[in-house]
Amino acid sequence: MVSTDDRGNGEVEPDENLRSFGETLKACRKRAGLTQEQLAQRVGYSVQYVGSVEQGRRHPSQKFIIKAEQVLDAYGIIQIAARQLNRKRGLASWFRRWAELEEGAIALNTYECRSIPGLLQTEAYARALAANVPPMATSEEVETRIAARLDRQKLLYRTPYITFSFIIEQGVIERQTGGVEVTRELIDHLLECAKLPNVDIQVMPTISPEHAGTDGPFQLLESWEHEWLGYSEGQQSGVVITDPKDISLLHQRYAKLRIQALNPADSVGLLMRLRGSL
C-alpha cells in the first residue's frame, strides 16, 4: 500500500543536505540487509519514493522518517539526520551555506536596506513577506520557511554569546509591510532585541546625504577560528565572500555605515517615536 504522502512527483533538485540524509538512510537500509523494494513494502511507500529520498531528490515526510526509523531499528540515527535536514529545509538553497557559517560565528554584522533581517523578524512580518513576493508559496512552503527563519533566531540567545550588529534603513520600517498592527509588533520586537547584551541595532535615517551602503546589503561574519567571511545576496542568488581584499572592502564600508547611522541609543529613540506615530 502506498501512502497518500507519495502522491505526485514531489522531486526537487538534489542539495548537500538532502544527499546527506539519503546516504544515511541508504546506509541504515543496507545495515538491516534490506533492498529498496523490501524497505518500501515495510514502510508503506513506493520503491520510487524510497529511491528518490536515497538519491537526495525528495524531502522525506515525517511519517516516512518515523516508519523508516522503526523498520530499520536505526538507534535514532535517521531522526537525528532528519532534524539536521529540516533545520535547513525552509532556507533558500543559495543561503544555506551562510546559515551553516552563522552557527559557528562569534560576531555577525548585517547591513540591510530591503527588509528587516531574518534574525530580527516577527512571525507576522515573515508571513507578510511570504505573501507579497511572487511566486506565491503553498501553505506548507510558507510554514516551512517561517519555521526555519524562527529557528535561526535562537542564535541571538545562544551562549557563549554571538556579538550582533544590525544596521537597518528607516524606510524598511516605515514601509509598514503587513500593515500597521504587524509594524507595531515588529517595532516592539526590535526594541526587545535591542535590550539584549550582545545585540546592537542602528537605524540609518531616511535622509542620509552620506551613505556607504548604496551598493546594497551585505553581511560580515567572524568564525571561531577568527576568520572573517562576507555574504552578498541578490535576486535568487547569494554568494559567500572569502577573498581578503573583498572582505577588507566590506569592513571599510561597514565601519562607515556604523558612523553614518544613528547610534544604538538614538536608534531606540527613533524606533519609539515611529511606534508612537502608528
ABEGO torsion letter per residue (X at the ends): XBBAAABEAGBBBBBAAAAAAAAAAAAAAAAAGBBAAAAAAAAGBBAAAAAAAAAGABBBBAAAAAAAAAAAGAGGAAAAAAAAAAAAAABBAAAAAAAAAAAABABBBBBBAABBBAAABBAAAAAAAAAABOBBBBAAAAAAAAAAAAAAAAAAABOBBBBBBBBBBAAAAAAGBGEAAAAAAAAAAAAAAAABAABBBBBBBABBABBAAAAEBBBBBBBAAGBBBBBBBBBGBBBBBABAAAAAAAAAAAAAAAAABBBAAAAAAAAAAAAAAX
